[in-house]
Amino acid sequence: MKQRFRVVIRCSKCGEKYILRGRKKDSGGYETGFIRCVCGNEANLKVDVTPE
């Protein structure tokens, strides 16, 4: 079983904050199911990851 991580995503465009749980992908990055902010921003996001 893979370790889970707490992923905090903050939109730099509107300031919205999302707190999600995710797992590390084999190809790098984290899988959380997050696609885009409610303002439509997909690229300009700040991501902080900490182990659970």
PDB file of N, CA, C and O in Angstrom, chain B, residues numbered from 101:
ATOM      1  N   MET B 101       0.839  -1.181   0.000  1.00  0.00           N
ATOM      2  CA  MET B 101       0.000   0.000   0.000  1.00  0.00           C
ATOM      3  C   MET B 101       0.886   1.246   0.000  1.00  0.00           C
ATOM      4  O   MET B 101       1.814   1.358   0.800  1.00  0.00           O
ATOM      5  N   LYS B 102       0.593   2.168  -0.893  1.00  0.00           N
ATOM      6  CA  LYS B 102       1.392   3.377  -1.006  1.00  0.00           C
ATOM      7  C   LYS B 102       1.043   4.367   0.100  1.00  0.00           C
ATOM      8  O   LYS B 102      -0.091   4.419   0.575  1.00  0.00           O
ATOM      9  N   GLN B 103       2.033   5.142   0.497  1.00  0.00           N
ATOM     10  CA  GLN B 103       1.841   6.154   1.526  1.00  0.00           C
ATOM     11  C   GLN B 103       0.990   7.304   0.989  1.00  0.00           C
ATOM     12  O   GLN B 103       1.124   7.700  -0.169  1.00  0.00           O
ATOM     13  N   ARG B 104       0.119   7.830   1.841  1.00  0.00           N
ATOM     14  CA  ARG B 104      -0.709   8.965   1.455  1.00  0.00           C
ATOM     15  C   ARG B 104      -0.049  10.261   1.906  1.00  0.00           C
ATOM     16  O   ARG B 104       0.705  10.298   2.879  1.00  0.00           O
ATOM     17  N   PHE B 105      -0.357  11.318   1.168  1.00  0.00           N
ATOM     18  CA  PHE B 105       0.197  12.632   1.451  1.00  0.00           C
ATOM     19  C   PHE B 105      -0.924  13.653   1.570  1.00  0.00           C
ATOM     20  O   PHE B 105      -1.977  13.514   0.948  1.00  0.00           O
ATOM     21  N   ARG B 106      -0.684  14.678   2.374  1.00  0.00           N
ATOM     22  CA  ARG B 106      -1.607  15.812   2.481  1.00  0.00           C
ATOM     23  C   ARG B 106      -1.120  16.839   1.469  1.00  0.00           C
ATOM     24  O   ARG B 106       0.012  17.316   1.550  1.00  0.00           O
ATOM     25  N   VAL B 107      -1.987  17.177   0.515  1.00  0.00           N
ATOM     26  CA  VAL B 107      -1.623  18.089  -0.560  1.00  0.00           C
ATOM     27  C   VAL B 107      -2.464  19.348  -0.411  1.00  0.00           C
ATOM     28  O   VAL B 107      -3.693  19.290  -0.434  1.00  0.00           O
ATOM     29  N   VAL B 108      -1.790  20.490  -0.258  1.00  0.00           N
ATOM     30  CA  VAL B 108      -2.468  21.780  -0.152  1.00  0.00           C
ATOM     31  C   VAL B 108      -2.198  22.530  -1.451  1.00  0.00           C
ATOM     32  O   VAL B 108      -1.048  22.796  -1.800  1.00  0.00           O
ATOM     33  N   ILE B 109      -3.268  22.864  -2.159  1.00  0.00           N
ATOM     34  CA  ILE B 109      -3.159  23.566  -3.437  1.00  0.00           C
ATOM     35  C   ILE B 109      -3.779  24.949  -3.247  1.00  0.00           C
ATOM     36  O   ILE B 109      -4.925  25.071  -2.816  1.00  0.00           O
ATOM     37  N   ARG B 110      -3.005  25.992  -3.576  1.00  0.00           N
ATOM     38  CA  ARG B 110      -3.507  27.362  -3.474  1.00  0.00           C
ATOM     39  C   ARG B 110      -3.414  28.006  -4.855  1.00  0.00           C
ATOM     40  O   ARG B 110      -2.371  27.967  -5.506  1.00  0.00           O
ATOM     41  N   CYS B 111      -4.520  28.596  -5.282  1.00  0.00           N
ATOM     42  CA  CYS B 111      -4.583  29.281  -6.566  1.00  0.00           C
ATOM     43  C   CYS B 111      -3.984  30.671  -6.406  1.00  0.00           C
ATOM     44  O   CYS B 111      -4.408  31.440  -5.543  1.00  0.00           O
ATOM     45  N   SER B 112      -2.997  30.990  -7.238  1.00  0.00           N
ATOM     46  CA  SER B 112      -2.373  32.310  -7.150  1.00  0.00           C
ATOM     47  C   SER B 112      -3.202  33.373  -7.867  1.00  0.00           C
ATOM     48  O   SER B 112      -2.923  34.565  -7.734  1.00  0.00           O
ATOM     49  N   LYS B 113      -4.207  32.961  -8.617  1.00  0.00           N
ATOM     50  CA  LYS B 113      -5.060  33.904  -9.344  1.00  0.00           C
ATOM     51  C   LYS B 113      -6.170  34.452  -8.451  1.00  0.00           C
ATOM     52  O   LYS B 113      -6.391  35.663  -8.419  1.00  0.00           O
ATOM     53  N   CYS B 114      -6.881  33.569  -7.718  1.00  0.00           N
ATOM     54  CA  CYS B 114      -8.019  34.024  -6.907  1.00  0.00           C
ATOM     55  C   CYS B 114      -7.819  33.802  -5.409  1.00  0.00           C
ATOM     56  O   CYS B 114      -8.590  34.332  -4.609  1.00  0.00           O
ATOM     57  N   GLY B 115      -6.793  33.023  -5.004  1.00  0.00           N
ATOM     58  CA  GLY B 115      -6.511  32.794  -3.594  1.00  0.00           C
ATOM     59  C   GLY B 115      -7.243  31.624  -2.972  1.00  0.00           C
ATOM     60  O   GLY B 115      -7.093  31.377  -1.776  1.00  0.00           O
ATOM     61  N   GLU B 116      -8.032  30.895  -3.748  1.00  0.00           N
ATOM     62  CA  GLU B 116      -8.771  29.727  -3.237  1.00  0.00           C
ATOM     63  C   GLU B 116      -7.779  28.660  -2.762  1.00  0.00           C
ATOM     64  O   GLU B 116      -6.711  28.488  -3.349  1.00  0.00           O
ATOM     65  N   LYS B 117      -8.147  27.949  -1.695  1.00  0.00           N
ATOM     66  CA  LYS B 117      -7.265  26.941  -1.102  1.00  0.00           C
ATOM     67  C   LYS B 117      -7.983  25.595  -1.066  1.00  0.00           C
ATOM     68  O   LYS B 117      -9.149  25.518  -0.677  1.00  0.00           O
ATOM     69  N   TYR B 118      -7.289  24.541  -1.470  1.00  0.00           N
ATOM     70  CA  TYR B 118      -7.829  23.185  -1.478  1.00  0.00           C
ATOM     71  C   TYR B 118      -6.907  22.300  -0.652  1.00  0.00           C
ATOM     72  O   TYR B 118      -5.689  22.334  -0.828  1.00  0.00           O
ATOM     73  N   ILE B 119      -7.479  21.510   0.248  1.00  0.00           N
ATOM     74  CA  ILE B 119      -6.713  20.554   1.039  1.00  0.00           C
ATOM     75  C   ILE B 119      -7.191  19.168   0.645  1.00  0.00           C
ATOM     76  O   ILE B 119      -8.353  18.819   0.853  1.00  0.00           O
ATOM     77  N   LEU B 120      -6.282  18.375   0.072  1.00  0.00           N
ATOM     78  CA  LEU B 120      -6.636  17.067  -0.475  1.00  0.00           C
ATOM     79  C   LEU B 120      -5.675  16.007   0.041  1.00  0.00           C
ATOM     80  O   LEU B 120      -4.623  16.326   0.596  1.00  0.00           O
ATOM     81  N   ARG B 121      -6.041  14.758  -0.145  1.00  0.00           N
ATOM     82  CA  ARG B 121      -5.149  13.639   0.118  1.00  0.00           C
ATOM     83  C   ARG B 121      -4.792  13.016  -1.212  1.00  0.00           C
ATOM     84  O   ARG B 121      -5.623  12.926  -2.115  1.00  0.00           O
ATOM     85  N   GLY B 122      -3.543  12.587  -1.323  1.00  0.00           N
ATOM     86  CA  GLY B 122      -3.120  11.992  -2.577  1.00  0.00           C
ATOM     87  C   GLY B 122      -2.027  10.977  -2.367  1.00  0.00           C
ATOM     88  O   GLY B 122      -1.485  10.832  -1.272  1.00  0.00           O
ATOM     89  N   ARG B 123      -1.715  10.281  -3.434  1.00  0.00           N
ATOM     90  CA  ARG B 123      -0.639   9.293  -3.429  1.00  0.00           C
ATOM     91  C   ARG B 123       0.368   9.681  -4.505  1.00  0.00           C
ATOM     92  O   ARG B 123       0.014  10.285  -5.517  1.00  0.00           O
ATOM     93  N   LYS B 124       1.624   9.325  -4.271  1.00  0.00           N
ATOM     94  CA  LYS B 124       2.687   9.635  -5.215  1.00  0.00           C
ATOM     95  C   LYS B 124       2.549   8.744  -6.443  1.00  0.00           C
ATOM     96  O   LYS B 124       2.344   7.537  -6.321  1.00  0.00           O
ATOM     97  N   LYS B 125       2.662   9.342  -7.628  1.00  0.00           N
ATOM     98  CA  LYS B 125       2.609   8.596  -8.880  1.00  0.00           C
ATOM     99  C   LYS B 125       3.989   8.066  -9.227  1.00  0.00           C
ATOM    100  O   LYS B 125       5.000   8.657  -8.846  1.00  0.00           O
ATOM    101  N   ASP B 126       4.034   6.970  -9.940  1.00  0.00           N
ATOM    102  CA  ASP B 126       5.307   6.383 -10.362  1.00  0.00           C
ATOM    103  C   ASP B 126       6.070   7.319 -11.297  1.00  0.00           C
ATOM    104  O   ASP B 126       7.301   7.335 -11.303  1.00  0.00           O
ATOM    105  N   SER B 127       5.332   8.097 -12.084  1.00  0.00           N
ATOM    106  CA  SER B 127       5.959   8.998 -13.047  1.00  0.00           C
ATOM    107  C   SER B 127       6.344  10.344 -12.434  1.00  0.00           C
ATOM    108  O   SER B 127       6.829  11.231 -13.137  1.00  0.00           O
ATOM    109  N   GLY B 128       6.129  10.499 -11.119  1.00  0.00           N
ATOM    110  CA  GLY B 128       6.416  11.765 -10.445  1.00  0.00           C
ATOM    111  C   GLY B 128       5.133  12.548 -10.221  1.00  0.00           C
ATOM    112  O   GLY B 128       4.144  12.313 -10.916  1.00  0.00           O
ATOM    113  N   GLY B 129       5.126  13.447  -9.294  1.00  0.00           N
ATOM    114  CA  GLY B 129       3.921  14.200  -8.984  1.00  0.00           C
ATOM    115  C   GLY B 129       3.013  13.427  -8.050  1.00  0.00           C
ATOM    116  O   GLY B 129       3.386  12.370  -7.540  1.00  0.00           O
ATOM    117  N   TYR B 130       1.816  13.959  -7.826  1.00  0.00           N
ATOM    118  CA  TYR B 130       0.874  13.363  -6.888  1.00  0.00           C
ATOM    119  C   TYR B 130      -0.508  13.266  -7.515  1.00  0.00           C
ATOM    120  O   TYR B 130      -0.943  14.183  -8.213  1.00  0.00           O
ATOM    121  N   GLU B 131      -1.191  12.173  -7.272  1.00  0.00           N
ATOM    122  CA  GLU B 131      -2.538  11.960  -7.788  1.00  0.00           C
ATOM    123  C   GLU B 131      -3.547  12.318  -6.706  1.00  0.00           C
ATOM    124  O   GLU B 131      -3.629  11.649  -5.676  1.00  0.00           O
ATOM    125  N   THR B 132      -4.318  13.382  -6.946  1.00  0.00           N
ATOM    126  CA  THR B 132      -5.335  13.816  -5.993  1.00  0.00           C
ATOM    127  C   THR B 132      -6.717  13.880  -6.619  1.00  0.00           C
ATOM    128  O   THR B 132      -7.718  13.926  -5.904  1.00  0.00           O
ATOM    129  N   GLY B 133      -6.786  13.883  -7.933  1.00  0.00           N
ATOM    130  CA  GLY B 133      -8.050  14.055  -8.621  1.00  0.00           C
ATOM    131  C   GLY B 133      -8.357  15.511  -8.914  1.00  0.00           C
ATOM    132  O   GLY B 133      -9.380  15.807  -9.532  1.00  0.00           O
ATOM    133  N   PHE B 134      -7.496  16.436  -8.484  1.00  0.00           N
ATOM    134  CA  PHE B 134      -7.700  17.862  -8.715  1.00  0.00           C
ATOM    135  C   PHE B 134      -7.442  18.179 -10.177  1.00  0.00           C
ATOM    136  O   PHE B 134      -6.440  17.741 -10.743  1.00  0.00           O
ATOM    137  N   ILE B 135      -8.346  18.941 -10.796  1.00  0.00           N
ATOM    138  CA  ILE B 135      -8.189  19.304 -12.207  1.00  0.00           C
ATOM    139  C   ILE B 135      -7.919  20.797 -12.358  1.00  0.00           C
ATOM    140  O   ILE B 135      -6.920  21.187 -12.962  1.00  0.00           O
ATOM    141  N   ARG B 136      -8.813  21.646 -11.806  1.00  0.00           N
ATOM    142  CA  ARG B 136      -8.639  23.093 -11.925  1.00  0.00           C
ATOM    143  C   ARG B 136      -9.404  23.808 -10.830  1.00  0.00           C
ATOM    144  O   ARG B 136     -10.329  23.256 -10.234  1.00  0.00           O
ATOM    145  N   CYS B 137      -9.008  25.035 -10.578  1.00  0.00           N
ATOM    146  CA  CYS B 137      -9.650  25.878  -9.574  1.00  0.00           C
ATOM    147  C   CYS B 137     -11.038  26.306 -10.065  1.00  0.00           C
ATOM    148  O   CYS B 137     -11.328  26.216 -11.258  1.00  0.00           O
ATOM    149  N   VAL B 138     -11.876  26.761  -9.171  1.00  0.00           N
ATOM    150  CA  VAL B 138     -13.216  27.221  -9.541  1.00  0.00           C
ATOM    151  C   VAL B 138     -13.160  28.450 -10.457  1.00  0.00           C
ATOM    152  O   VAL B 138     -14.120  28.717 -11.179  1.00  0.00           O
ATOM    153  N   CYS B 139     -12.057  29.197 -10.436  1.00  0.00           N
ATOM    154  CA  CYS B 139     -11.922  30.369 -11.313  1.00  0.00           C
ATOM    155  C   CYS B 139     -11.447  29.971 -12.713  1.00  0.00           C
ATOM    156  O   CYS B 139     -11.358  30.821 -13.599  1.00  0.00           O
ATOM    157  N   GLY B 140     -11.141  28.687 -12.920  1.00  0.00           N
ATOM    158  CA  GLY B 140     -10.715  28.201 -14.227  1.00  0.00           C
ATOM    159  C   GLY B 140      -9.210  28.067 -14.377  1.00  0.00           C
ATOM    160  O   GLY B 140      -8.737  27.591 -15.409  1.00  0.00           O
ATOM    161  N   ASN B 141      -8.452  28.471 -13.379  1.00  0.00           N
ATOM    162  CA  ASN B 141      -6.993  28.404 -13.424  1.00  0.00           C
ATOM    163  C   ASN B 141      -6.530  26.954 -13.332  1.00  0.00           C
ATOM    164  O   ASN B 141      -6.933  26.227 -12.423  1.00  0.00           O
ATOM    165  N   GLU B 142      -5.687  26.534 -14.270  1.00  0.00           N
ATOM    166  CA  GLU B 142      -5.143  25.173 -14.272  1.00  0.00           C
ATOM    167  C   GLU B 142      -3.629  25.139 -14.118  1.00  0.00           C
ATOM    168  O   GLU B 142      -3.072  24.103 -13.754  1.00  0.00           O
ATOM    169  N   ALA B 143      -2.955  26.250 -14.388  1.00  0.00           N
ATOM    170  CA  ALA B 143      -1.498  26.222 -14.466  1.00  0.00           C
ATOM    171  C   ALA B 143      -0.798  26.978 -13.347  1.00  0.00           C
ATOM    172  O   ALA B 143       0.281  26.562 -12.927  1.00  0.00           O
ATOM    173  N   ASN B 144      -1.354  28.047 -12.859  1.00  0.00           N
ATOM    174  CA  ASN B 144      -0.669  28.916 -11.911  1.00  0.00           C
ATOM    175  C   ASN B 144      -1.080  28.569 -10.488  1.00  0.00           C
ATOM    176  O   ASN B 144      -1.773  29.346  -9.831  1.00  0.00           O
ATOM    177  N   LEU B 145      -0.648  27.383 -10.003  1.00  0.00           N
ATOM    178  CA  LEU B 145      -1.048  26.878  -8.696  1.00  0.00           C
ATOM    179  C   LEU B 145       0.193  26.633  -7.828  1.00  0.00           C
ATOM    180  O   LEU B 145       1.235  26.208  -8.325  1.00  0.00           O
ATOM    181  N   LYS B 146       0.067  26.903  -6.545  1.00  0.00           N
ATOM    182  CA  LYS B 146       1.142  26.620  -5.591  1.00  0.00           C
ATOM    183  C   LYS B 146       0.757  25.343  -4.857  1.00  0.00           C
ATOM    184  O   LYS B 146      -0.340  25.259  -4.304  1.00  0.00           O
ATOM    185  N   VAL B 147       1.644  24.342  -4.842  1.00  0.00           N
ATOM    186  CA  VAL B 147       1.354  23.042  -4.251  1.00  0.00           C
ATOM    187  C   VAL B 147       2.347  22.768  -3.127  1.00  0.00           C
ATOM    188  O   VAL B 147       3.559  22.849  -3.324  1.00  0.00           O
ATOM    189  N   ASP B 148       1.820  22.441  -1.942  1.00  0.00           N
ATOM    190  CA  ASP B 148       2.639  22.035  -0.793  1.00  0.00           C
ATOM    191  C   ASP B 148       2.243  20.616  -0.401  1.00  0.00           C
ATOM    192  O   ASP B 148       1.057  20.313  -0.268  1.00  0.00           O
ATOM    193  N   VAL B 149       3.238  19.745  -0.215  1.00  0.00           N
ATOM    194  CA  VAL B 149       2.969  18.334   0.096  1.00  0.00           C
ATOM    195  C   VAL B 149       3.668  17.958   1.396  1.00  0.00           C
ATOM    196  O   VAL B 149       4.843  18.266   1.595  1.00  0.00           O
ATOM    197  N   THR B 150       2.923  17.280   2.288  1.00  0.00           N
ATOM    198  CA  THR B 150       3.492  16.749   3.524  1.00  0.00           C
ATOM    199  C   THR B 150       2.978  15.331   3.728  1.00  0.00           C
ATOM    200  O   THR B 150       1.827  15.047   3.398  1.00  0.00           O
ATOM    201  N   PRO B 151       3.806  14.427   4.268  1.00  0.00           N
ATOM    202  CA  PRO B 151       3.344  13.053   4.520  1.00  0.00           C
ATOM    203  C   PRO B 151       2.292  13.022   5.612  1.00  0.00           C
ATOM    204  O   PRO B 151       2.305  13.852   6.521  1.00  0.00           O
ATOM    205  N   GLU B 152       1.390  12.073   5.522  1.00  0.00           N
ATOM    206  CA  GLU B 152       0.340  11.898   6.540  1.00  0.00           C
ATOM    207  C   GLU B 152       0.810  10.994   7.623  1.00  0.00           C
ATOM    208  O   GLU B 152       0.068  10.726   8.568  1.00  0.00           O
TER     209      GLU B 152
END
